[in-house]
Amino acid sequence: MRNEFIQKQYVRRENNGRVQVIQRVFRWGVSYKLVPATVYHELKALIPIKKGEYDLPESKERPIVSLDDIEKTLAELSPIIRAMVQIHLATAARPTEVCELRIENIDRQSDDLWAVRLEHHKTDRLENAETKILYLAKPEIDVLLPLIGDRTEGSIFRPIDAIRCDKQKRAAGAVFVKKQPSRVARDAERAKNPKQEFGECYDFHGYRKAVYRACDRAGVARWFPYQLRHTGITLIGLEHGVEAAQHTAGHRDIKMTQRYFHGENEIAKRVALARNKPAEVPAAWVCKSLVGVC
């Protein structure tokens, strides 16, 4: 199977990942006495493909999005998707976590800090997995309040709300034309039996397509929502440290956070610039040196 993957020129990381899936399948078979244990151990002995072997291409690094491109894209988004992008960037959450945010899961006891408990997330299936909570500060709260309104339950970001906003925008700029009675009756019938049905919340594909269309209108290179997670983790890591970014992102291992963090060069630059400033000698060192002289 690995030779088949190599012939198809899968990138090295995907090739190794597919082999690991096959190994896990045989591990499951061993646990149910369907496969001899020796077969699984032989499969585990297969060494992963190293960089440069078999001339396999390397996977492209997922870059961050510049804040300038994000601002230009926000100007072309509907209010609903714009709010999703702002919450996504601030919390560095996964796209599906942002799409599935629900009103009843928000703890709004404080006016300055909301806590959103996620019903489902990527690692909730793991043993001893903790409930993931997204914390929203005042800027994010101000973004969500108009969307929530008087509702007490349901999804925060609903496609039907985005369609309604789009229709209101087009109606505001349209020239009034008196409709014929037949057109009025037809519109009323369509309102009762709409051809297009909308889900309760956005899914990842709808979210991505909306961002793509906004990027095209803004004249910027297309970026996809998952890059906002990389961008958010990088911004948090530069301002508060990589460990703070780890807890915000919900990673159990800081090594995973380092795969999302793209600010190594910026930190090294700051360290180098700090050497240009005159060093301040701590008072404790001065006192100790004076004691030694005496």
C-alpha positions as CSV (number, residue, x, y, z in Angstrom):
1,M,0.0,0.0,0.0
2,R,2.8,2.4,0.8
3,N,4.4,1.7,-2.6
4,E,1.0,2.6,-4.2
5,F,1.0,5.9,-2.2
6,I,4.6,6.6,-3.4
7,Q,3.6,6.0,-7.0
8,K,0.7,8.4,-6.7
9,Q,3.2,11.0,-5.4
10,Y,1.4,11.8,-2.2
11,V,3.2,14.3,0.0
12,R,5.5,12.6,2.5
13,R,3.4,13.6,5.6
14,E,0.2,12.3,4.0
15,N,2.0,9.1,3.0
16,N,3.1,8.4,6.5
17,G,-0.3,9.4,7.9
18,R,-2.1,6.8,5.7
19,V,0.3,4.1,6.8
20,Q,-0.4,5.0,10.4
21,V,-4.1,4.6,9.7
22,I,-3.5,1.1,8.3
23,Q,-1.5,0.3,11.4
24,R,-4.3,1.4,13.7
25,V,-6.8,-0.8,11.7
26,F,-4.6,-3.9,12.4
27,R,-4.2,-2.9,16.0
28,W,-8.0,-2.9,16.3
29,G,-8.0,-6.3,14.6
30,V,-5.5,-7.6,17.2
31,S,-7.6,-6.3,20.1
32,Y,-10.6,-8.4,18.8
33,K,-8.5,-11.5,18.1
34,L,-9.1,-11.1,14.3
35,V,-5.4,-10.7,13.4
36,P,-2.3,-12.3,14.9
37,A,-0.3,-9.9,17.0
38,T,2.8,-10.7,15.1
39,V,1.3,-9.0,12.0
40,Y,0.7,-5.8,13.8
41,H,4.2,-5.8,15.3
42,E,5.7,-6.3,11.9
43,L,3.7,-3.4,10.5
44,K,4.8,-1.2,13.5
45,A,8.4,-2.0,12.5
46,L,7.9,-0.1,9.2
47,I,10.1,3.0,9.4
48,P,8.3,6.2,8.4
49,I,9.6,7.9,5.2
50,K,12.2,10.5,6.0
51,K,12.6,13.9,4.3
52,G,14.2,13.5,0.8
53,E,13.4,9.8,0.4
54,Y,11.7,8.5,-2.8
55,D,11.7,12.1,-4.1
56,L,8.3,12.7,-2.5
57,P,7.1,16.3,-2.3
58,E,6.8,18.0,1.0
59,S,3.6,19.5,2.3
60,K,3.3,23.2,2.0
61,E,3.4,25.2,5.2
62,R,0.0,26.7,6.1
63,P,0.8,30.4,6.2
64,I,-0.9,33.1,8.4
65,V,-3.0,35.8,6.9
66,S,-1.8,39.4,7.0
67,L,-4.0,41.8,9.0
68,D,-4.2,44.1,6.0
69,D,-5.8,41.3,3.9
70,I,-8.2,40.4,6.7
71,E,-9.3,44.1,7.0
72,K,-9.9,44.3,3.2
73,T,-11.9,41.1,3.3
74,L,-14.0,42.1,6.2
75,A,-15.2,45.1,4.3
76,E,-16.7,42.8,1.7
77,L,-18.3,40.3,4.0
78,S,-21.9,40.2,5.2
79,P,-22.4,41.2,8.9
80,I,-22.8,37.6,10.0
81,I,-19.7,36.2,8.3
82,R,-17.8,39.4,9.4
83,A,-18.6,38.6,13.0
84,M,-17.5,35.0,12.6
85,V,-14.1,36.1,11.3
86,Q,-13.7,38.6,14.1
87,I,-14.5,36.0,16.8
88,H,-12.4,33.4,15.0
89,L,-9.3,35.6,14.9
90,A,-9.7,36.7,18.6
91,T,-10.2,33.2,20.0
92,A,-7.9,31.2,17.6
93,A,-10.6,28.5,17.6
94,R,-11.2,25.9,15.0
95,P,-13.6,26.9,12.1
96,T,-16.2,24.3,13.1
97,E,-16.1,25.5,16.7
98,V,-16.9,29.0,15.6
99,C,-19.7,27.8,13.2
100,E,-21.4,25.8,16.0
101,L,-21.4,28.4,18.8
102,R,-24.8,28.4,20.5
103,I,-26.4,31.0,22.7
104,E,-27.5,28.7,25.5
105,N,-23.8,27.7,26.0
106,I,-22.7,31.2,26.9
107,D,-22.2,32.2,30.5
108,R,-23.1,35.9,30.5
109,Q,-22.9,36.7,34.2
110,S,-20.2,39.2,33.6
111,D,-20.6,42.2,31.2
112,D,-16.9,42.3,30.5
113,L,-16.2,38.6,30.0
114,W,-18.3,35.8,28.5
115,A,-17.4,32.1,28.7
116,V,-18.6,29.9,25.9
117,R,-18.7,26.2,26.7
118,L,-18.2,24.1,23.6
119,E,-20.4,21.0,23.3
120,H,-18.1,19.3,20.9
121,H,-14.5,19.8,19.9
122,K,-11.7,17.8,18.3
123,T,-10.2,16.3,21.4
124,D,-13.3,15.7,23.5
125,R,-13.2,12.0,22.6
126,L,-9.8,11.6,24.4
127,E,-9.6,10.2,27.9
128,N,-9.6,12.8,30.6
129,A,-10.5,15.5,28.0
130,E,-11.5,18.7,29.6
131,T,-14.4,20.9,28.5
132,K,-13.1,23.5,26.1
133,I,-14.2,27.1,26.9
134,L,-13.8,30.1,24.7
135,Y,-13.5,33.4,26.5
136,L,-14.9,36.5,24.9
137,A,-13.8,40.0,26.0
138,K,-15.6,43.3,25.5
139,P,-14.7,43.7,21.8
140,E,-16.1,40.3,20.9
141,I,-19.2,40.9,23.1
142,D,-20.0,44.1,21.3
143,V,-19.8,42.1,18.0
144,L,-22.2,39.4,19.2
145,L,-24.8,41.4,21.0
146,P,-26.6,42.7,17.8
147,L,-26.6,39.1,16.4
148,I,-28.1,37.5,19.5
149,G,-30.7,40.2,20.2
150,D,-33.5,38.8,22.4
151,R,-32.9,35.1,21.6
152,T,-32.1,32.8,24.4
153,E,-31.1,29.7,22.4
154,G,-30.0,28.5,19.0
155,S,-27.0,29.0,16.8
156,I,-25.4,32.4,16.9
157,F,-24.4,32.5,13.3
158,R,-27.3,31.5,11.1
159,P,-27.3,31.5,7.3
160,I,-30.9,32.8,7.2
161,D,-29.8,35.9,9.0
162,A,-27.1,36.5,6.4
163,I,-29.6,36.1,3.6
164,R,-32.0,38.5,5.3
165,C,-29.2,41.1,5.7
166,D,-28.3,40.7,2.0
167,K,-31.9,41.2,0.9
168,Q,-32.3,44.4,3.1
169,K,-29.1,45.8,1.6
170,R,-30.3,45.2,-2.0
171,A,-33.7,46.6,-1.2
172,A,-32.2,49.7,0.2
173,G,-30.4,50.5,-3.1
174,A,-33.1,49.2,-5.4
175,V,-35.4,51.5,-7.4
176,F,-39.1,51.1,-6.4
177,V,-41.2,49.4,-9.1
178,K,-44.8,48.6,-8.6
179,K,-45.4,44.8,-8.8
180,Q,-48.1,43.2,-10.8
181,P,-50.7,41.3,-8.8
182,S,-49.5,38.0,-10.3
183,R,-45.9,38.8,-9.1
184,V,-47.2,39.6,-5.6
185,A,-49.1,36.3,-5.4
186,R,-46.0,34.4,-6.7
187,D,-43.7,36.0,-4.1
188,A,-46.2,35.1,-1.3
189,E,-46.3,31.5,-2.5
190,R,-42.5,31.3,-2.6
191,A,-42.3,32.6,0.9
192,K,-44.5,29.9,2.1
193,N,-42.7,27.1,0.2
194,P,-39.1,28.2,-0.3
195,K,-37.1,26.1,-2.7
196,Q,-33.8,26.7,-0.8
197,E,-33.5,25.4,2.7
198,F,-30.9,26.7,5.1
199,G,-29.2,24.8,8.0
200,E,-29.4,26.0,11.5
201,C,-25.8,27.1,11.5
202,Y,-23.0,27.6,9.0
203,D,-20.8,24.6,8.1
204,F,-17.1,24.8,7.3
205,H,-17.7,24.7,3.5
206,G,-20.2,27.5,3.5
207,Y,-18.0,29.6,5.7
208,R,-15.0,29.0,3.4
209,K,-16.9,29.9,0.2
210,A,-18.2,33.1,1.7
211,V,-14.6,34.1,2.6
212,Y,-13.4,33.2,-0.9
213,R,-16.0,35.4,-2.6
214,A,-15.2,38.3,-0.3
215,C,-11.5,37.9,-1.1
216,D,-12.3,38.0,-4.8
217,R,-14.3,41.2,-4.4
218,A,-11.6,42.8,-2.2
219,G,-8.9,41.9,-4.7
220,V,-6.7,40.0,-2.3
221,A,-5.3,36.5,-2.5
222,R,-7.7,33.8,-1.3
223,W,-7.2,32.6,2.2
224,F,-9.3,30.0,4.0
225,P,-10.8,30.2,7.6
226,Y,-8.3,27.7,9.1
227,Q,-5.5,30.2,8.5
228,L,-7.2,32.4,11.0
229,R,-6.4,29.8,13.7
230,H,-2.7,30.0,12.7
231,T,-2.8,33.8,12.7
232,G,-4.6,34.1,16.0
233,I,-2.2,31.7,17.8
234,T,0.7,33.6,16.4
235,L,-0.6,37.0,17.6
236,I,-1.4,35.6,21.0
237,G,2.0,34.0,21.3
238,L,3.8,37.2,20.3
239,E,1.9,39.2,22.9
240,H,1.5,36.8,25.8
241,G,3.9,33.9,25.1
242,V,3.5,30.5,23.4
243,E,2.2,28.9,26.6
244,A,-0.7,31.3,26.7
245,A,-1.4,30.5,23.1
246,Q,-1.4,26.8,23.9
247,H,-4.1,27.2,26.6
248,T,-6.1,29.5,24.4
249,A,-6.0,27.1,21.4
250,G,-6.8,24.1,23.7
251,H,-3.7,22.1,22.9
252,R,-2.6,19.4,25.4
253,D,1.0,19.5,24.2
254,I,2.9,22.7,23.5
255,K,4.6,21.0,20.6
256,M,1.3,21.1,18.7
257,T,1.1,24.8,19.4
258,Q,4.5,25.4,18.0
259,R,3.3,24.0,14.7
260,Y,0.7,26.8,14.6
261,F,3.0,29.5,15.8
262,H,4.8,31.4,13.1
263,G,6.5,34.2,15.1
264,E,9.9,32.7,15.7
265,N,11.7,35.2,13.5
266,E,9.8,38.1,15.1
267,I,10.9,37.0,18.6
268,A,14.5,36.6,17.5
269,K,14.3,40.1,16.0
270,R,13.0,41.5,19.3
271,V,15.8,39.8,21.3
272,A,18.4,41.3,19.0
273,L,16.9,44.8,19.2
274,A,16.8,44.5,23.0
275,R,20.6,44.4,22.9
276,N,20.7,47.9,21.5
277,K,19.2,49.3,24.7
278,P,21.6,50.0,27.6
279,A,21.6,47.2,30.1
280,E,20.2,48.0,33.6
281,V,22.2,46.4,36.4
282,P,19.8,45.0,39.1
283,A,20.1,46.6,42.5
284,A,20.8,43.3,44.1
285,W,23.9,42.8,42.0
286,V,25.2,46.3,43.0
287,C,24.7,45.6,46.7
288,K,26.4,42.2,46.4
289,S,29.4,43.6,44.6
290,L,29.8,46.4,47.2
291,V,29.7,43.8,50.0
292,G,32.4,41.8,48.2
293,V,34.6,45.0,48.0
294,C,34.2,45.8,51.6
